[in-house]
Amino acid sequence: MSEDIVTRGKVVAITYTITDRDDKVLEQNDVPVEYLHDTDVRMFPKVMANLDGCAVGDVVDVYFDADENAFGEHDPGLTWSDDIENVPPEHRAQLSQIGAELMFQNEAGDTITMRVVKIEDGRIYLDGNNHLIGRDVVFHVRVVNIRPATEAELAASQANSAGALH
């Protein structure tokens, strides 16, 4: 029955909700995300450790304290502010409220999603850092499928499907 248990070398499909410590939902994904258990660098090691030995249908809560830096360090280079009047007119409506997000692309084709974090005194403040940086969060993770990894997945140390959390 090891096919039905999360162990090294299995591709595990999960859904998850991320909340703060007061149970306010910060992020939710009901579309299954697959990862190769115990080796996939796209998945948080702490999440994998807590899922080890679980079966389909099991739900685990994984706590991350802000000081663990699970989402990286805040990068001031990913913040930007300017007078609202300098924001291109085609973007002003989209960026008119706190929490609004817009994807920007530079000349090299690199993209970044920026989030409005403050609008004050005619200025807009955007932040491209992960919105979970510096927060205590809880991952509520549900195992929805477990399958053996293919040879190609084992060789690549990750599931072939798009996804993973990290």
C-alpha positions in Angstrom: 0.0 0.0 0.0 3.0 2.3 -0.2 1.5 3.7 -3.4 -1.2 5.3 -1.3 1.3 7.0 1.1 3.4 10.1 0.6 7.0 8.9 0.5 10.2 9.8 -1.3 9.9 9.3 -5.1 6.1 9.8 -5.2 4.5 12.6 -7.1 2.1 14.3 -4.7 -0.8 16.5 -5.8 -2.0 19.0 -3.2 -4.4 21.9 -2.8 -3.8 24.6 -0.2 -4.9 27.7 1.6 -2.5 30.1 3.3 -3.9 32.0 6.2 -2.5 34.4 8.8 -2.5 33.3 12.5 -6.0 34.8 12.8 -7.3 32.5 10.0 -7.7 35.3 7.4 -7.2 33.8 4.0 -4.1 35.3 2.2 -3.9 32.9 -0.7 -5.9 29.9 -1.9 -5.3 27.3 -4.6 -8.0 24.7 -5.3 -6.3 23.5 -8.5 -4.0 20.6 -7.6 -0.3 21.4 -7.6 2.1 18.4 -8.1 5.6 18.0 -6.7 8.1 15.1 -6.4 8.2 14.3 -2.7 11.4 14.8 -0.8 13.5 16.1 -3.8 11.6 18.8 -5.6 13.3 22.2 -4.9 10.1 24.0 -5.9 8.3 22.8 -2.7 9.0 24.1 0.8 11.0 21.4 2.7 8.9 22.1 5.8 5.7 21.3 3.8 7.2 18.1 2.5 8.3 17.0 5.9 4.9 17.5 7.3 3.3 15.5 4.4 5.6 12.6 4.8 3.5 9.5 5.5 0.2 11.1 4.7 -2.5 9.6 2.5 -5.0 11.0 0.0 -7.5 13.1 1.8 -5.2 14.0 4.7 -5.0 17.6 5.7 -2.0 19.1 7.6 -1.3 22.6 8.9 2.2 23.9 8.5 3.2 27.0 10.4 5.8 29.4 9.1 7.0 32.2 11.4 8.0 35.5 9.8 11.6 35.0 11.0 12.0 31.8 9.0 12.2 33.9 5.8 10.3 31.2 3.9 9.4 33.7 1.2 12.8 35.4 1.1 14.1 38.7 2.4 12.4 42.0 1.6 14.2 43.6 -1.4 13.9 47.4 -1.4 14.9 47.3 -5.1 11.5 45.8 -5.8 9.7 48.9 -4.5 8.7 51.9 -6.4 6.9 55.2 -5.8 6.0 58.1 -8.0 3.4 60.9 -8.4 0.1 59.4 -9.5 0.0 61.8 -12.4 3.1 60.1 -13.8 1.4 56.7 -13.9 0.5 56.0 -17.5 -3.3 56.7 -17.9 -3.9 53.2 -19.1 -2.8 51.9 -15.7 -4.3 54.4 -13.4 -7.7 52.8 -13.1 -6.1 49.4 -12.4 -3.9 50.8 -9.7 -6.5 52.9 -7.9 -6.8 50.8 -4.7 -4.6 49.2 -2.1 -3.9 45.6 -3.0 -4.4 46.0 -6.7 -1.8 44.2 -8.8 -0.4 44.8 -12.3 2.2 43.0 -14.3 5.0 45.2 -15.7 7.6 44.2 -18.4 10.9 45.8 -19.1 12.8 46.1 -22.4 14.5 42.8 -21.9 11.1 41.0 -21.6 11.4 40.3 -17.8 8.1 40.6 -16.0 7.2 41.5 -12.4 3.9 41.8 -10.6 3.7 45.0 -8.5 1.1 45.5 -5.8 -0.2 48.8 -4.6 0.7 49.1 -0.9 0.0 52.8 -0.3 -1.6 55.8 -2.0 -1.0 59.0 -0.1 -0.6 62.8 -0.8 -0.8 62.3 -4.6 1.8 59.5 -4.7 1.5 55.8 -5.4 3.7 53.1 -3.7 4.2 49.7 -5.4 5.9 46.6 -4.1 7.1 43.7 -6.2 8.1 41.6 -3.2 6.1 38.5 -2.2 3.1 39.6 -0.2 3.9 36.9 2.4 7.4 38.2 3.3 7.6 39.1 7.0 4.3 37.4 8.0 3.4 34.5 10.2 1.4 32.2 8.0 -0.2 28.8 8.1 -0.4 26.5 5.1 -3.5 24.3 5.2 -2.5 21.5 2.8 -4.7 18.7 1.5 -3.3 15.7 -0.3 -5.5 15.0 -3.4 -3.4 12.4 -5.3 -0.3 10.3 -5.0 1.3 8.5 -7.9 4.6 6.9 -8.6 7.1 9.2 -10.3 8.2 8.5 -13.9 11.8 7.8 -14.7 12.0 11.3 -16.3 10.6 12.9 -13.1 13.1 11.0 -10.9 16.0 12.0 -13.2 14.9 15.7 -13.1 14.1 15.6 -9.3 10.8 17.3 -10.0 7.3 16.5 -11.2 6.7 17.2 -14.9 3.6 19.2 -14.3 3.7 22.9 -13.7 3.4 23.9 -10.1 4.9 23.6 -6.7 4.9 26.4 -4.2 8.4 27.6 -3.7 
